[in-house]
Amino acid sequence: MIKTLEEGFKQLNIPYSSEIENKFVKYRDLLKEWNKKINITAIKDDEEIYIKHFLDSILLLNESAIKEKKTIIDVGTGGGFPGYPLKIVNDNYELTLLDSLRKRIDFLAEVKKELKFQNTELIHGRAEDLGQNKNYREKFDICVSRAVAPMNVLCEYCLPFVRVDGYFAAYKSYDISREMLESESAIKKLGGKIKEVKEIYLPRADILRKIVIIEKCHPTNKKYPRRAGKPSKEPLM
């Protein structure tokens, strides 16, 4: 079954090694073990974990990104996706994982320890609060998120973390044409512009993943993100 991972890497043209394989296997085992205690993911089958969590997370990568040094924040990371798989493939990344649930952060800390990740920070908190913190605001080259939220809401959570000329990559999995139209004004208000929408089929699955790449063109107005709960209750239009 591990062949799923190796073949997926080959299909994505990403270098694969025994070291990478061992880390993903250890990650899988920890995920399944902790999932018995707390609800991290509804996906429990090994094959699905490899495809829908691990391979899905690294769709953002290409050959030029394999060794680059970047600062990355993963907002609403949950079980560590896509942040940890990206870190496994490229250990040069300086990674910050943000999640609002303490128990998930405890799980991520265990993964960090077992996989011996360096330059990795785990934060228990909300994006609305951390996005106003001067130590994190506009400090990252890339923000990534697989969190489930409309684009205008997600961008208010995420774009404040991105430095000018950096990028926000939002993972989506359905028809987002209307959602993109409705979020254009909000993205502009937050200092960004839509660069491209990458469409990639998950290896070994008939699932089309869309990754929206937003470029940060201008600093985000200091009033964003608004206080906790406001972005979701009153989305920017």
Sequence and secondary structure as in RCSB ss.txt:
>XXXX:A:sequence
MIKTLEEGFKQLNIPYSSEIENKFVKYRDLLKEWNKKINITAIKDDEEIYIKHFLDSILLLNESAIKEKKTIIDV
GTGGGFPGYPLKIVNDNYELTLLDSLRKRIDFLAEVKKELKFQNTELIHGRAEDLGQNKNYREKFDICVSRAVAP
MNVLCEYCLPFVRVDGYFAAYKSYDISREMLESESAIKKLGGKIKEVKEIYLPRADILRKIVIIEKCHPTNKKYP
RRAGKPSKEPLM
>XXXX:A:secstr
 THHHHHHHHHTT    HHHHHHHHHHHHHHHHHHTTS   S  SHHHIIIIIIIHHGGG  GGGSS   EEEEE
T TTTTTHHHHHHH TT EEEEEES HHHHHHHHHHHHHTT  SEEEEES HHHHTT TTTTT EEEEEE   S 
HHHHHHHHGGGEEEEEEEEEEE S  HHHHHHHHHHHHHTTEEEEEEEEEE TTS  EEEEEEEEE S   TT S
 STTHHHHS   
